[in-house]
Amino acid sequence: MPIHNEEKYLPYSLPSTYRLKPDEVVLIFDRCTDESLKLSKRIAKTLDYYQSTKFVELDEPAPGWASRKAFLRRQGYKLTENDVILNVDADFYLDPMIREHLQRIGRNGVGLISFGFLDKPYSIRTFIKRAITQVSPFKGLAGLFAFSKKAWLETENPESAKRILISEDSYLCLCIARKYRKEYFNTKTLHLRPNENTRRHYLRGVAYWKDVQEPSTIKMLLHSIMMIRPAVLKGYLHAKSMEENKI
């Protein structure tokens, strides 16, 4: 869990993480100026997880990395001792049922599991997303996911990962999914800080083409329509057009 000034959300996200009964928890504190570290230690002690939690403070720059978040996450992944890693953000209130699904990683070729979640406060997008992910073709990737560390180290190109600007999580998932089975489960996890910023969606569309190059134009069109995010398609088509004209 990367953390940057998250004292508002940690009282919800951290206890829900410990409720999964993890063998270890790695918290990466990125240049925090609030009480995030102090609060996290207090929560860990209260819930008797202090000894199994690694509190890591990172203040140094991330040379060679286009995305600081990608740098932070991968520093955390390297510090884990177990093979199954759950990638968590500090604004997720986790569904305890996730623990049961984690046991599937490493069995029958499963290397990655994505977990659907609900945006809080609820919006029309919340219900649209939950509805469309009930249909198999749309059970893709989500910002909340678990994976095999072995599969990650085997499939992701470290130098390529450093160049990823905004979709570093999608890149990691797609690398693993090219060789291992991926699964998707909807959960009652709550995302406490949904971001529907138009510029962010535009940049995500650009990143899907430049960095991930996985979705087709049809998939991006469907995503933009169903999720009411036209800026994603706009960014994707713009990046694609620039690349094709360059060729």
Secondary structure, 3 states (H helix, E strand, C coil): CEECCCCCCHHHHHHHHHCCCCCCEEEEEECCCCCHHHHHHHHHHHCCCCCCEEEEEECCCCCCCCCHHHHHHHHHHHHCCCCEEEECCCCEECCCCHHHHHCCCCCCCEEEEEEEEEECCCCHHHHHHHHHCCCHHHCCCCCCEEEEHHHHHHHCCHHHHHHCCCCHHHHHHHHHHCCCEEEEEEEEEEECCCCCCHHHHHHHHHHHHHHHCCCCHHHHHHHHHHCCCHHHHHHHHHHHHHHHHHC
